[in-house]
């Protein structure tokens, strides 16, 4: 488990996967939202409670790397984290399809913005440790658009699956684009960050034991099992590294 000190602040940035329906006020019961970031922060907070480190969630549903950069100063730099965790890229691919970009353009712009975010952060915050998580996307079979393969029975009012209207063309585009974006994330993390957290292959391996929907229920967003997997990989990748 990562050793933290009283001066440490761990900040999580990204899109809806990290946002986790987080609170937007100082209600400490809901401030962190649900998901892998909450699991990681909870474990680190408990393990390092004697030092009382701080934890911040500044992720936004629907954000691309470009949109994160627009708020980077106020969300990241001004909060002066000593550890930055970043998971983003799936929206770059999804929005790229709508905007008529080639998959190569999507990957190039993602890389430019990720590089820029890291450069700005390192310049402003000396000694910061940076963790980059591998973005992912898995197209899901639409034969059954209910919840039968998720960890949850039908016990609440229905919520339409977000990918229900995705065409084969969109899905194929996102698969190709995320492949390039994943490669960029790994290359940049290994050259500029402190830790790269691989996720894609582990998700695929675990899904082969049951169903992809048990881990990623709509192609993009994790279930409780998926978030636990991401948290496990985050803690494993950072252990003894930062």
C-alpha positions as CSV (number, residue, x, y, z in Angstrom):
1,X,0.0,0.0,0.0
2,X,1.3,3.5,-0.9
3,X,2.8,5.4,2.0
4,X,1.4,8.9,2.4
5,X,2.3,11.8,4.6
6,X,0.5,14.7,6.2
7,X,1.5,17.0,3.4
8,X,0.2,14.6,0.7
9,X,-2.9,15.3,-1.4
10,X,-4.1,12.7,-3.9
11,X,-6.2,14.2,-6.8
12,X,-8.2,12.1,-9.2
13,X,-9.0,13.5,-12.6
14,X,-11.0,12.1,-15.6
15,X,-14.4,11.6,-17.1
16,X,-17.6,9.9,-15.8
17,X,-15.8,6.7,-14.8
18,X,-14.0,8.7,-12.2
19,X,-16.7,11.3,-11.6
20,X,-18.9,8.6,-10.0
21,X,-21.8,11.0,-9.4
22,X,-19.6,12.8,-6.9
23,X,-21.0,15.6,-4.7
24,X,-20.4,19.2,-5.5
25,X,-20.3,20.5,-2.0
26,X,-18.4,19.7,1.2
27,X,-20.8,16.9,2.2
28,X,-18.2,14.3,3.1
29,X,-20.7,11.4,2.9
30,X,-21.0,12.0,-0.9
31,X,-18.1,14.2,-1.9
32,X,-16.0,11.4,-3.6
33,X,-18.8,9.7,-5.5
34,X,-18.7,5.9,-6.1
35,X,-16.2,3.9,-8.1
36,X,-12.6,2.8,-8.2
37,X,-11.4,6.3,-7.1
38,X,-13.5,6.0,-3.9
39,X,-12.2,2.5,-3.2
40,X,-8.6,3.6,-3.7
41,X,-8.9,6.7,-1.6
42,X,-10.8,4.8,1.1
43,X,-8.0,2.2,1.4
44,X,-5.2,4.8,1.3
45,X,-7.0,7.0,3.8
46,X,-7.5,4.1,6.3
47,X,-3.9,2.8,5.9
48,X,-2.4,6.3,6.3
49,X,-4.9,7.7,8.8
50,X,-2.2,8.6,11.4
51,X,-0.8,11.0,8.8
52,X,-4.2,12.4,7.7
53,X,-3.5,12.9,4.0
54,X,-6.1,14.5,1.7
55,X,-8.1,13.2,-1.3
56,X,-9.8,15.2,-4.1
57,X,-12.1,14.1,-6.9
58,X,-12.1,16.6,-9.9
59,X,-13.5,14.4,-12.6
60,X,-16.4,15.3,-15.0
61,X,-18.9,13.2,-16.9
62,X,-18.4,13.5,-20.6
63,X,-15.1,15.3,-20.5
64,X,-12.3,14.8,-23.1
65,X,-8.7,15.6,-22.4
66,X,-9.2,18.9,-24.1
67,X,-12.1,19.8,-21.8
68,X,-10.1,18.7,-18.7
69,X,-7.3,21.1,-19.7
70,X,-9.8,24.0,-19.8
71,X,-10.2,23.6,-16.0
72,X,-6.7,22.3,-15.3
73,X,-5.5,25.4,-13.5
74,X,-8.4,25.7,-11.0
75,X,-9.0,22.0,-10.6
76,X,-5.5,20.6,-10.5
77,X,-2.8,23.2,-10.1
78,X,-4.6,25.4,-7.6
79,X,-5.3,22.4,-5.3
80,X,-1.6,21.6,-5.3
81,X,-1.8,17.8,-5.2
82,X,1.4,15.7,-4.6
83,X,-0.1,12.7,-6.4
84,X,-2.2,13.0,-9.6
85,X,-4.2,10.1,-10.9
86,X,-5.7,10.5,-14.4
87,X,-8.1,8.3,-16.4
88,X,-9.4,9.8,-19.6
89,X,-9.7,9.1,-23.3
90,X,-12.9,7.2,-24.0
91,X,-14.9,10.4,-24.7
92,X,-12.2,11.6,-27.1
93,X,-13.1,8.5,-29.2
94,X,-16.8,8.8,-28.8
95,X,-16.9,12.5,-29.6
96,X,-14.4,12.0,-32.4
97,X,-16.9,9.9,-34.3
98,X,-19.6,12.6,-33.9
99,X,-17.1,15.3,-35.1
100,X,-16.0,13.3,-38.2
101,X,-12.4,13.0,-37.1
102,X,-10.2,10.2,-38.2
103,X,-9.1,7.8,-35.5
104,X,-5.5,9.0,-36.1
105,X,-6.7,12.6,-35.4
106,X,-8.4,11.5,-32.2
107,X,-5.2,9.8,-31.0
108,X,-3.0,12.7,-31.9
109,X,-5.2,15.3,-30.2
110,X,-5.5,13.1,-27.1
111,X,-1.7,12.7,-26.9
112,X,-1.1,16.4,-27.4
113,X,-3.5,17.3,-24.6
114,X,-2.2,14.6,-22.2
115,X,1.4,15.8,-22.9
116,X,0.3,19.4,-22.2
117,X,-1.4,18.4,-19.0
118,X,1.6,16.6,-17.7
119,X,4.0,19.4,-18.7
120,X,1.9,22.1,-17.1
121,X,1.6,20.0,-13.9
122,X,5.3,19.3,-13.6
123,X,6.2,22.9,-14.2
124,X,3.8,24.2,-11.6
125,X,4.1,21.4,-9.0
126,X,7.7,20.3,-8.4
127,X,8.0,16.7,-7.2
128,X,4.4,15.7,-8.1
129,X,3.9,11.9,-8.8
130,X,1.7,11.1,-11.7
131,X,-0.4,8.0,-12.3
132,X,-1.9,7.4,-15.8
133,X,-4.6,4.7,-16.1
134,X,-5.2,2.9,-19.4
135,X,-8.4,4.0,-21.1
136,X,-10.8,1.3,-22.4
137,X,-13.9,0.6,-24.4
138,X,-15.7,-2.7,-25.0
139,X,-18.7,-2.9,-27.4
140,X,-21.4,-4.9,-25.7
141,X,-23.9,-7.3,-27.3
142,X,-27.3,-5.7,-27.6
143,X,-29.4,-8.9,-27.7
144,X,-30.4,-8.2,-24.1
145,X,-30.6,-4.5,-23.1
146,X,-31.6,-5.3,-19.5
147,X,-29.5,-6.0,-16.5
148,X,-29.4,-9.8,-16.4
149,X,-25.6,-10.0,-16.9
150,X,-24.7,-7.3,-14.4
151,X,-24.2,-7.8,-10.7
152,X,-27.7,-6.4,-10.0
153,X,-31.1,-8.0,-10.4
154,X,-34.0,-5.9,-11.7
155,X,-34.8,-4.2,-8.3
156,X,-35.4,-0.5,-9.2
157,X,-37.1,1.4,-12.1
158,X,-35.4,0.7,-15.4
159,X,-32.6,2.9,-16.7
160,X,-32.1,2.7,-20.5
161,X,-28.6,1.4,-21.4
162,X,-26.6,4.4,-22.7
163,X,-25.3,2.4,-25.7
164,X,-28.6,1.1,-26.8
165,X,-28.7,3.1,-30.0
166,X,-25.0,2.8,-30.9
167,X,-24.6,1.7,-34.5
168,X,-22.0,-0.9,-35.6
169,X,-20.2,1.9,-37.4
170,X,-19.8,3.9,-34.1
171,X,-18.7,0.8,-32.2
172,X,-16.1,-0.2,-34.7
173,X,-14.8,3.3,-34.9
174,X,-14.5,3.5,-31.1
175,X,-12.7,0.1,-30.9
176,X,-10.2,1.3,-33.5
177,X,-9.7,4.7,-31.9
178,X,-9.4,3.4,-28.3
179,X,-6.7,1.1,-29.5
180,X,-4.6,4.0,-30.7
181,X,-5.4,6.1,-27.6
182,X,-4.4,3.2,-25.3
183,X,-1.1,3.0,-27.1
184,X,-0.5,6.8,-26.7
185,X,-1.5,6.7,-23.0
186,X,1.1,3.9,-22.3
187,X,3.9,5.6,-24.3
188,X,3.4,9.0,-22.6
189,X,3.0,7.4,-19.1
190,X,6.2,5.5,-19.5
191,X,8.1,8.5,-20.7
192,X,6.7,11.3,-18.5
193,X,4.7,9.9,-15.6
194,X,5.6,7.7,-12.7
195,X,3.2,4.9,-13.0
196,X,1.1,3.4,-15.9
197,X,-1.9,1.3,-14.7
198,X,-2.8,-1.4,-17.3
199,X,-6.5,-2.2,-17.4
200,X,-7.6,-3.4,-20.8
201,X,-6.2,-7.0,-20.8
202,X,-7.2,-7.6,-17.2
203,X,-10.8,-6.6,-17.9
204,X,-10.9,-8.9,-21.0
205,X,-9.5,-11.9,-19.0
206,X,-12.0,-11.4,-16.1
207,X,-14.9,-11.0,-18.5
208,X,-14.0,-14.3,-20.2
209,X,-14.9,-16.1,-16.9
210,X,-18.5,-14.7,-17.0
211,X,-19.7,-11.8,-19.2
212,X,-18.3,-8.4,-20.1
213,X,-21.5,-6.8,-18.8
214,X,-20.6,-8.0,-15.3
215,X,-17.6,-5.7,-15.4
216,X,-18.4,-3.0,-18.0
217,X,-22.2,-2.9,-18.4
218,X,-22.6,-0.5,-21.3
219,X,-19.2,-0.7,-23.1
220,X,-17.8,2.3,-21.2
221,X,-18.8,2.4,-17.5
222,X,-17.8,-0.2,-14.9
223,X,-20.1,-2.1,-12.6
224,X,-19.1,-2.6,-8.9
225,X,-17.0,-5.6,-10.2
226,X,-15.3,-3.4,-12.8
227,X,-14.5,-0.6,-10.3
228,X,-13.1,-3.1,-7.9
229,X,-10.9,-4.4,-10.7
230,X,-9.6,-0.9,-11.5
231,X,-8.9,-0.2,-7.9
232,X,-7.0,-3.4,-7.5
233,X,-4.8,-2.6,-10.5
234,X,-4.3,0.9,-9.3
235,X,-3.1,-0.2,-5.9
236,X,-1.0,-3.0,-7.4
237,X,0.7,-0.7,-9.9
238,X,1.5,2.0,-7.4
239,X,2.7,-0.2,-4.6
240,X,6.3,0.7,-3.9
241,X,6.5,2.9,-7.0
242,X,5.5,6.3,-5.6
